[in-house]
């Protein structure tokens, strides 16, 4: 992967992870709506990019599930406690892949 593409993927993961971590504190309702759009778009972009450029099916499935879970057009209605757990776990997923995309070893696998 070229450095420019790698940097863009890292930025997308970092923005999504930051928004998800901010969602763990009490925020206005509109923030959660914006966050769902951003996380859904970021996960969809990553899933499509990975599916086209590198046949890493596990990573593609992970981001596809994140896209479905945070889909703002057809939302899932969970309680606050469940959303906080999902936000935290999804933030960890994005942090992990931001680290993975930023390393050279992702290209070699």
N, C-alpha and C positions, 0 to 999 in steps of 0.2 A: 504494500500500500504506500502510496506517495505520502510525503509529510503533510502536504496541504489537506489531503483527504483525511488523513489520520487526525489532524488538528480539528477539522470540522466535526468529525464523529465524537471526539473528546469534548468539544464545546457543547454539542447537542446533549450528550449524556450529563455533563456538569450542570447545564441549565435545568434540565428535568429533575435531577437529583436535588438541586437547591430549592426548586419550587416545592418538591415533595416534602423536604425537611421543614420548610417554612409552614407547610400545611399541618404540621404536628402541633403548632401553637394555635391559639384562638384567632381566627382571621374572619374578615367579613365574607358573606356568602358569595359575592361576585369573585373573590379571589379563587375559591374552589372551582368555580366554573371556568375561569381563565386557565387555571392549572390543568384541568381535565383536557382542555383543547390543546395546550402545549404538550403535555405528556403523551396524549394520543397521537398527535402529529409527529412528535419526536420518535416514539416507538414504531410507528408505521414507516417512517422514513428509514429507520435503522433496519427494520425487518426486510423491507424491499431491497435496500442497498446490499445487505448481507446475502440475501437470496440470489441476487444477480451477480455479485462479484466473487463470492466465496461460498461454496456449498457447505456451510456450517448449519446443519439442520436444527441442532439444539438451540443455538442462539436465535435463529429465525423464529422458532416456536416460542421461545421466551418472550421476545418482543411482540409477537402476534397476540399472545395471551394478555400482555400489558395493554396493547391497543384495544382489545375487546373490553377489558375490565374498566378502562378509563374513557370509553367511548361516550362523548357528551350527547350525541344524537339519540342514542337508545341507552339511557343510563341504567345502571344497577342501583337499587335503593337498599343500601346497607345502613346499619346504625353507625353512630360516630365512632364507637370503639373499634368496630371492624374496619372502618375506613382508615383510622389511625394506624392500625396494624398493617393494612395493605400499603398505605403511604410509606411507612418505615421500611417494609420489605422491598418495595419497588425502588425506593431511594438507594438501598443497598445494592440492588441489581444494577442500577445505573452507575453507581460509584465503582462497582467491580468492573463493568465494561468500559468505563472511562479510563480506568487504570490499564485495562487489557488493551484498549485501542491505542493508548499512548506508548505502549512498550513495543519494541521491535519484535519480540517473540510471537506476537499475533500473526505476523506475516509468514513465519516459518512453520506454523502448524498446519 
